[in-house]
Amino acid sequence: MGADQLAVDPVEAAYRLLGATLSGRGVSATIVEVEAYGGIPDGPWPDAAAHSYRGVTERSAVMFGPPGRLYAYLSHGIHVCANVVCATDGTAAAVLLRAAAIDTGLDVAQLRRGPTVRPRALARGPGNLCAALGIRLADNGIDLFDADSPIRLTLNGVVDATAGPRVGVSQAADRAWRLWMPGRAEVSAYRRSPRAPAPGASD
């Protein structure tokens, strides 16, 4: 299965990415938590919480396709976060990789995160996931399905998933666009943004 499997709406892409294998720089991991993001106001999936909502910018350009590319950005100017671009070329949508379970290269991931971090927490949270797998801002735009890429993605079969609202967004805060594998200790805790409307008052 290749990038063509991600040429779908962002929520469907999120389901397909859950349980996928992310590998590179000495570590491989199973994706256990993701969040879907749409695009511009007059697009098929308007999403005020998405970086692409205001159109193409230097930062968000990768989100407009083609699918299967890595969209990497800095959160709060500190943490690298990784997204997988989906939908069709020219249409903005991506899926944030929120958490993963380390399968191989545990010692490498532990070295990157520090000796006091428990194995289940090594790639829990978007910034920690990138730190554990050595994903860098310079990786922005790479083809995750290219065998020569430093970070690669392998889609696996469908897994059980639970859906709920996205973490920390102040716009479109009630959408059940966050998916996770139930029962996995690596999944992060839900935290609603203090700037978001009261539950039920957002889309």
N, C-alpha and C positions, 0 to 999 in steps of 0.2 A: 504494500500500500504506500502511495506516495502523496505528494502535495495536492494532487487532484482531489483527494478525499476531504480536503479542507476547503474546497471551493463551494462552501455552503454558508448558511446564516451563522452568526457567531455562537448562538446557543447550541446548535447542532455540532458545530466544530468543537465546542467545549466538551460535549459528551464524547466525541471521538478522541479527544486528547487525554481524557481521564484514563489512566492505566497505561499510557504510552511510556516508552523508555527514552530518556534523555541521557546522552552520553558524551564524554569528551574530557580531555585534559586529566585523564587518570581516574575518572569517576563515572559510574552509570547509576541511574536512579529511576524509580517508577513515579510518575506524576500522580499524586493523590488528591490534589485540590487545584481548581482553576476558577477563573472569572471571565465571563464574556463581556466584550465592549463593542458597541456599534460605531456610528459615524455621524455624518453631517445632518442638519435639520431636514433637508429635503431628500435624504437618501432612504433606502429601504429599512434601515434600523436606526432612526434618530436617537442619539444618546448624549445627553448633556454632560455625562460623567466621563466621556471619552476624550482623549487628547486630540482626536481627529474632528471633533464636533465643529470647530470653527474653520475647517477646511485644511488644505495642504499647507504645512509649514515646514521649516527645515527639520524640526524634531519629528513631526508626525508623518512625513512623506512616506515612510516605509509601510505605514498602516494601510495605504491605498493599494497595496499589492505589488507583486503577485503573491498568492498564498504560499505558505511554507517558509517564508522568510522570518528571521528573528528581528523583533523590534525591541531594542534595549534602550533604557533611559535611566536617568538618575532621579531617585526619589529623595526629596529634601536636600538635594545636592550632595548626598552621601552614598546611598545604597543603589546598586544597579538592580533593576528589575527586568525580567525577561517575558516577552509576549510572543506568541506565534500568530503571524498574520494569516487571516482566513478570507473567505468570500472570493469574489472574482477580481481580476486585475482592474484597478481603477475605482473600486468600491471599498471604502474604509471599514475595516472590522478586524479585531484581534482578540486573542485569548491570553489573559495574564496567567502565568504559571505561579501559583501561590505556595505550593508545598510539594515535597517529594520524599520518598523513602529511599535511602541509599542502598543499592544492591551490591555494587562492587566498588573497590577503592575507598573503603571506610577509613583507612589510615590516612589517605590523602585528604579526604574531606575533614577529618578530625584535626589534622595539622592546620588546615586553612581556618577552621572555626575556633580552635582552641581546645585544650585538654579537658576543660571542665564542662563542655557542652555534651549533653547526653546524645547518644546516636539517633534517637527518635526526633530530636530537635535540630539536628545538623542542617536540614534543608526545610525547616518549618518557617514559613513566611517568605515573601518574594525576595527580599534582600539576602536572607540567609541561604535560600536556594542558589542564588547566583554566586554567593561567596563559596559555598561548598563545592560547586561544580566548576569554579574558576571562570564563570561567564563575565566578560568585560564589556564596557561601553563600546570599545572598538569593534566588538562582534556585531554591532548593529547592522542589519541588512544582509547578513550571510544567509545562504540557502541551507536550511536545516536538513534537507534531504540529499545534499551533495556529499558523497563519500569522502571528499577531500576537505570538508569543512571541519573546523576545530570542535564544533558542537554539532551533534547530530540527533535526529529524532526518528524514532521507529514507532509507528502506530500499531497497536495490538488490538485484541478483540474487545467487544463491548463489556463493560463492567457495571456492577450495581452502583447507583449514584443517588445522592440526596441533594436537593436544591434548596437554596435560601438566598436572602438578600446579600448584596456585595458588601465588602468590608470598607469602612472609612470614607465612602463617597457621600458628598453632600447633595448631589443631584441624582435624580432617578434612583433614589436610595432603597425603594421597596421592591425593585425587580428581583425575582428569584433567578439571577444570572450567575450566582456562585454555586459551583458543584463540587462535591467531595465524595470520596469513598467512605461509606459508613464504617465505623469500628476501627479506623486507622489512627493510631496515636500521633502520627506525624501531621495530621490536619491541624491548622491553626484555629485559634478561638475567634468567634465573631465579635467584632467591635464596631458599633454604629458611630458614625461621625457625629460629634456634638453640634455640628453646623447643619445636619440634616433635619428636615421636618419631622414631626412626630410620626411614628409608625402609622401607616395608612394614609398619610397626607402627601405622599410622593407617588410618582409612577413607578 
